[in-house]
Amino acid sequence: MLARCLIITLLLAACLSPAAAIELGHRTCLSKDARTAAITSGQAMPLGKAMRALRGRAGRELVRARLCETPKGLVYMLTLLGRDGKVTRATVDAQSGTLVTGRKLEEQ
């Protein structure tokens, strides 16, 4: 019975469309072509400008950046590496460049 419920749940999850996933609060990250289109159309600023939201946070190296769609709009999901080796994740609004979420990024 448990296995049957698990299979049904997995099948339903596989059928869930990206639009439905966004409505449920999930994020969907854009492909390279979709990123380029979003930046070209003005829906998102280039990554370099979004990184300026983290200005003054010395010693932070960008490890990974993704442009993702959320219910509130496009955001950059950033993974940063500090001089101390600690990984920090931050979310920056892709249109305004403001820091949306993330652990406090104190200066080092």
C-alpha positions in Angstrom: 0.0 0.0 0.0 2.8 2.4 0.9 4.7 1.6 -2.3 1.5 2.3 -4.3 1.0 5.7 -2.7 4.7 6.5 -3.3 4.3 5.6 -7.0 1.2 7.7 -7.4 2.9 10.7 -5.7 5.9 10.4 -8.0 3.7 10.3 -11.0 1.7 13.3 -10.0 4.9 15.2 -9.3 6.3 14.3 -12.7 3.1 15.7 -14.3 3.2 19.0 -12.5 3.8 21.7 -15.0 6.5 24.4 -14.4 3.7 27.1 -14.2 1.9 25.0 -11.5 5.2 24.6 -9.6 5.7 28.4 -9.6 2.2 28.9 -8.2 3.0 26.5 -5.4 6.0 28.6 -4.4 8.7 26.6 -6.2 11.4 28.2 -8.4 12.1 27.4 -12.0 15.6 28.4 -13.3 15.9 29.6 -16.8 17.9 28.0 -19.6 20.7 29.9 -21.3 18.5 31.1 -24.1 15.7 32.1 -21.7 18.3 34.1 -19.6 19.5 35.9 -22.7 16.0 36.8 -23.7 15.1 38.0 -20.2 18.2 40.3 -20.1 17.7 41.5 -23.6 14.0 42.4 -23.0 14.8 44.2 -19.7 13.0 41.7 -17.5 16.4 41.1 -15.7 19.6 43.1 -15.4 22.9 41.5 -16.3 24.6 39.5 -13.6 27.4 42.0 -13.2 24.9 44.7 -12.2 23.1 42.3 -9.8 26.4 41.6 -8.1 26.7 45.2 -7.2 23.9 44.5 -4.6 26.7 42.7 -2.7 29.1 45.6 -3.0 31.3 46.1 0.0 31.3 42.5 1.0 35.0 41.9 0.7 36.4 38.5 0.0 33.3 37.0 -1.6 33.9 34.9 -4.7 31.0 34.0 -7.0 30.8 30.2 -7.2 27.4 29.8 -8.9 24.7 32.0 -10.3 21.3 31.0 -11.6 18.5 33.2 -12.9 15.2 31.8 -11.6 11.6 32.5 -11.9 9.6 32.8 -8.6 6.0 33.8 -7.9 7.3 37.4 -7.2 9.4 37.6 -10.4 12.9 36.8 -11.6 15.8 36.5 -9.1 19.4 35.6 -9.2 20.2 32.7 -6.9 23.9 33.3 -5.9 26.3 31.0 -4.2 29.4 32.8 -2.8 32.6 31.7 -1.2 34.2 33.8 1.5 37.9 34.1 2.3 37.2 31.9 5.4 35.9 29.1 3.2 32.3 29.5 4.3 29.6 29.3 1.6 26.9 31.9 1.6 23.7 31.9 -0.5 22.0 35.1 -1.5 19.0 35.9 -3.6 19.0 39.2 -5.5 16.0 40.7 -7.3 16.9 40.5 -11.0 15.1 43.7 -12.0 16.0 46.0 -9.1 19.3 44.5 -8.0 18.3 44.6 -4.3 19.2 41.8 -1.9 16.0 39.8 -1.3 17.2 37.0 1.1 20.4 35.5 2.4 22.3 35.2 5.5 23.8 38.4 6.6 26.8 39.2 4.5 29.0 40.9 7.0 32.2 42.4 5.8 35.3 40.4 6.5 
